[in-house]
């Protein structure tokens, strides 16, 4: 395996507020209902009524536009990046996203960052096209990693550890995988400590420390764009959630017989050892895909002919994306809880960009309510979605008051404490007063 010497930090980012569309609203609703029903039937902890776009939507059901505490999700994410050490940010999104983006920059100081907006291509909403659109606006050098990030991680504000990671210099792709055991080390004895509910379909054995980890696919991608062909990124991304990553790898290997030879010892170890090693930790396990961490690193490196490394992290905000109505409710409940404790300033206790977000809410949202139909009566809009997806409750009453039955569970209190501590620590680190 060859070595590389990249720049030691990441200061450029592609931020995607784009998402693919289902052929029709009827098909999108059916997909969401059937997925949730499968999870309920199988006794899964993380039930997800997916928020999906459809080509015939009168109001684009785009999750990045959904407000949390009256502020669009995309504004939280923009705030996370503005307070980071990034210097250039390319934002990809729809016409509606662009309106929110422009209002955001009218209110919020961009902090000497170069921020460029690029309209998504409605006829080509693939990850590949998003990468191409974003990359075309960045002057990326061959020895430079950028950060690719989807825009549905509203409280992932501690990203300096990604931008200044020591491994940036030596690897062209880093996967910050979500490890249940690292994020929620006490979930077995204290189930409520696992305040982000997810289904973990992958298994990773870290032989260096003799640990088994339940894994979920990454949400941030430090990547050297010049080292990859776009079709590889698209294929691996498309297979990341359904257990098809091995099949995608085999397809790539067939295209490159020379690389396949390097995979033979990786495949041999997988066949001969993984199942027996897994049984040392669990006698019985139901999963879609699993490997030893080092073997996985070797396999991907050989297959893609790059330097690659997996990183298992301990930050719940990295897994807490907004894919489903349940995810949106988690954040709405969190911010409502902070509001009950501290009044309107409650957001500042759990998000370091809280003051600017509240100012955006005051100055920009009245205008956006006139400009975008989704904001004219969002409580009624999201209540209709809950009803359409056959959920047994609605989150708002007729006066627009948040009444979700999930608002007062202990997980909300645990999440509040975690984010308060994280927010305080970052304020101390940056020299702000608490």
N, C-alpha and C positions, 0 to 999 in steps of 0.2 A: 504494500500500500504506500502510495506516494504521500509526501508531506506538503503542507501549504504554509504560507506566512501572510495572513490577512491583517488588515488594519485592526487595531486593538479594541475599537469601539464601534457601535452602530449609531449613526446620526441621521439616517434616512428611513422613511416608513411609507408603505402603501397601506392605507386604511380603507377597507371595503364596507360601504353601506349598500352594497348590491347583493341581490339574491335571485336565484332562479325562480321561474314561475311554473305552476301547474297549469295544465291545459284549460281547466274550467274551475269555477268555484265549487260546483257539485263534486268534481273529482278530488279537489283539495280537502273539502270537508270529509269526504269518505276516507281518505288516507289518514287524516288526523283521528277520526273516530275509531277506525279499525286498529290503529297503532295503540291507542289508549286502552281499548278493550282487550287487546292481547296482553298488555302489561298487567291489567287488573286481573285477568283470568289466571295468569302465571304467578301472581302474588308478588310482583315487582314492587320495590319501595319507591322508585322514581317514576311516577305516572306523568305522561306528557301528552297533553292536547296541543299538538304542534300549531304554531302560527305560520301559515303558509300563504304565499302570494298566488294569485290566479290571473290569467290573462284577461278574463272578462269582469274583473272587479270594478265596480263603480268608484269605490274608495280603495286605493292600493293598500292591501293588508300587509304592509312592510314593517317588520318587527322593530327596525331601528327608529321608526317614527313614533312608536308607542311611548307615551309619557309615563314617567315615574315621578310621583309627587308633582304632577303638572309640568314636568320638564322632559323633553324628548330624550330617549335613551342615547341617541347619537351625540347629544350635547355633553353628557357625562363622559363619553369616550373621548370626544374632542378635548375636553378639559383635562383628562388624564394625560394626553399627549402634549398638550401645551405646557404643562408644568414639568415635563420631562426634559432631558438634555438633548432630545432630537432637534435637528436644525431644519430639515426639509420633510414635509408631509404632503403626500398626494392622496386626495380623497376621491373615491369613486362612488357615484350614487345616481339616483333618479332625479327627475325635475323637481319633485317634492322635497327630496333631500337637499337639493341645491338651494331651495328657498329657505329652509331652516338654517343651512350652512351660512348663507349670506346674512341672515338676521343675527346669527351667533357672532359673526365677525363685526357686526355693527355695534354690538354691546360689549364684547369681550376682547381685551387687548391680546393680539397674537404673540406677544413676547419675542419680537424680533425673529420669528420663525417664518420661513418661506412655506406658505400653504397654497396648494394648487387644487382646484376642483376639476374633475373630468366626468362628463356625463356617461353613464353606463350605456352599453349598446343593447337595446331591448330585444334585438334579434339574435343576440349572442351573449347570454348571461353566465357563461362558464367561468370557472376560476382562471382558466388559461387566459381568457380574454381580459379579465380583470387585471391579471399580472402584466399582460402586454400593455394595456392602457396606462397602468401606473408606472411601469418601467420606462415608457416612452417619455415621461416627464422628469425622470431622474437621470442625472449624469452619474452612472454607477461604474466604478473602476473594477478591473478584473480581480483585484485582491480585497474586495469590499463586500461585507454582508449588509443586507438591509433587513428591516423588520416588516413582515407581512402580518397584518392583524385584521380579523373580522370585527365589525363594529357593534357587537352585541355583548360586550363585557363592561358594563357600566361602572363597576367598582374595582376594576383591575388597575389601580393607580400606582402600585409599587412596581414599576417596570425597569428601574435603573439596574436591577440585578440581571436583567436580560440584556440591556444595552451595553453593559460593561463586564459581561461574563468573560472570565479568563480564557474560555475555550473558543471564543470568537476568532482568535488568531490562528487556530489550528484546524478548524473544521468548516466545511462549506455548507453544512446543514446541521442544525441542532433541533432536536425535538424535545420540548419541555412537556413531558407527559404528566398527566394528572394521576397521582398515586393516592389511592384511598387511605392507605396506612400512614403516609406522610402527612396528608392534609388533616386527617381526623384520627389521630393515634389512639383515642379512647372510645371509638365508636361502638365497640362490642360491650364494654361495661356501662357506657353512658350513651345510648342511642341518640339522645337529643343533641349531643355534641356535634353530630354530623348534620350541620344546619343547611347544607346543600345536598339535596337528594338526587342521586344519579344511579344509573345502572352501569356496572363495570363489567364489560364483556371480555376484556383481555387480561392475561396473566403474564407477569414478568418475574423471573427468578434472578435476583442479584447475587451472584455467587461470591462476589468480593466481601459481602457482609452477611451472606447466608440468610437472605430474607425473600419472602414471597410478597409480591405487590399486586393488588387488583388495580387495573389500569383503565384509563379512559383517554381517547385520542386528544392530541394537543389542540390548543386554540391560538397559539402564537407560533410564528415560524421565522426564526432568524435564518436567512438563506442567502447564498451567493447566486444571484440570478444568472450570472454569466456562465455558471457551471452546469446549468440544467437546460434541457429542452422542455418547452412548455407542456408538451403532451405527457411527459412523465409526471410532472406536478399534478396535472389534471387527473390522470389515471389513479395515482396513489391517493389523492384527496377524495376522489369519488368512492374509493373502496374502504375508507378509514373507519366507517361506522358499522358495516354489515358483516364483518368477519371475512371479507373477500380480499384482504391485503395479500395473502399468500398467493391467491390466484393471479392477482395483478402482478406480483413479483415474477411468477412463472412466465406470464406473457412477455414481460420485459426481457427475461433471461433468454427466451427463444429467439428474440431479435438479435441477441449478442452472444453467440456460442462461446467466444473466448471468456467472457465474464462468467458464463454458466459453469465452466470448469472450476473457477475459484469458489463457486457455491457448493461444490460437492462435499467438502468437509463440514460446512455449515449445515447442510441438509442431513448429513450422516449423524452429527451430534444431536440434531433436533429429533430424528427418528429413534436413535438409540437411548437417549438420556432424558428428554424433557418429561415424558409421562411418569417415569419412575422417580425422577427428582421431585416432581410436583406432589406425588403421593407421600413424600416425606413431610410435607407441610399439611396436606389435606388428602384424606383417603378418597373422598368423592368430590368432584367439582364439575360444574357445568359452565363452559366458557366457549367463546368463538375462536380465539387465537391466543397462543402463548409461546414464549421463547425465553431462553436465558438472555439477559441484557447484553452481555458481551458478544454472544453469538448473533444476536439481532444486529448489533452494531457492525460486526464483521460482514454479515450477509448483505445488509443495505449498502455498505461501502463498496463491496465487490460488485454487486448488481448494478449500481449507478455509477461506478467508477469515480467515486468522490470520497472525501474525508467526512465522516458522519458520526454523530454521537447522540445518544439518548440521555436525557437529564430527568430525573425523578424529583419533583419539587413538592413543597409543603404549603403552598399558598392557595386556600380555597377560592379566592377571587378569580383564579385562572380557570377554574372549571365552572364557575357560576355565570354561564352565558344565558341569554334569553332566547331560547328556542321554542318555548311552549308557554301557554297561559299560566301554568303553575309557576314557571320561572318568573314571569312578570309579577305575579302575586307575591312571591317571596320578597322582591325588592319594594313593591308598594307597601307591603306589611312592615318591612324594615324602616322605611322612611316615615310611615305613619306612627310607628312606635317611637321614633326619635322626636317626632312632632309632639306627641302626647307628653313626653318627658320635658322638652325644652322649648316648646312653642315653635314658631316659624323658623327659628335659627337651628332647629334640631338637625338639619342636614349638615351643618358645619361640624357637628360632632363625629360624623361617620364618613365624611368625604372631604378631603383637603381642598377641593375646588368648590366647596359648598357655597361660599359667599358669592362667587361669580355666577354660579348656577341659579341662585335665588334672584340675583339681579336680572339675569336673562328672563326668568319667569315673570318678573314684574314688568320689564320694559318691552320684551319681544313677543311673549305669548298672546297678549291681546291682539296684536297685529296678525299673528299667525292663525288665530281663530277665525279671522275674516278671510284669510288667504287659502287655508287648507281645510277641506271638509272634515277630515279625521278629528280635528280639534274643536269643532263647533259644539259638539256634545259628546265628548269621549266616554263618559260613564254610560250613556245609553248605547253607544256604539259597541263597547266591549261587553256590555250585558247581552246584546244580541248575539255576539259571537259565542259566549258561554251557552246560551240557549240553543243556538244552531248546532253546536258540537255536543249536545245532549248532556251537558253537565248539570248537576242537581242543585245548583245555586247560581246566583249572580253576585258580583263583587260590590255593586253600588245600589243604594236604595233610590227611590224616585226623586229625592232631593240631591242626588249626587254624592251622598255620604258613603265612605268606604265601610262595608259591612261584611266583608268576606269572612267565612268561618275559620279561615287559616290565619287571620290577623293576630290572634292572641295565643298561638301555641308557643311552647317553651323554646322551640328552635329560633323563633324571631328574637327572643331575648338573648339567646346565645350568640346569634349573628350580630346583634347590636353591640354586645360586649367585645366581640372579636374585632369588628370594624372600628370601634372607638379606640381600642388599644393600638391598632395599626395606624390609625389617623394621628393619634397623639405621638407615636414614635416617629412618624415622618415629619411632623411639625417640629419636634425637638431636633431632629437631624438637620432640618433646613434653617434652624434658628428662629422659628416663629414662636410666639407666646401661645400657651395652651389656656 
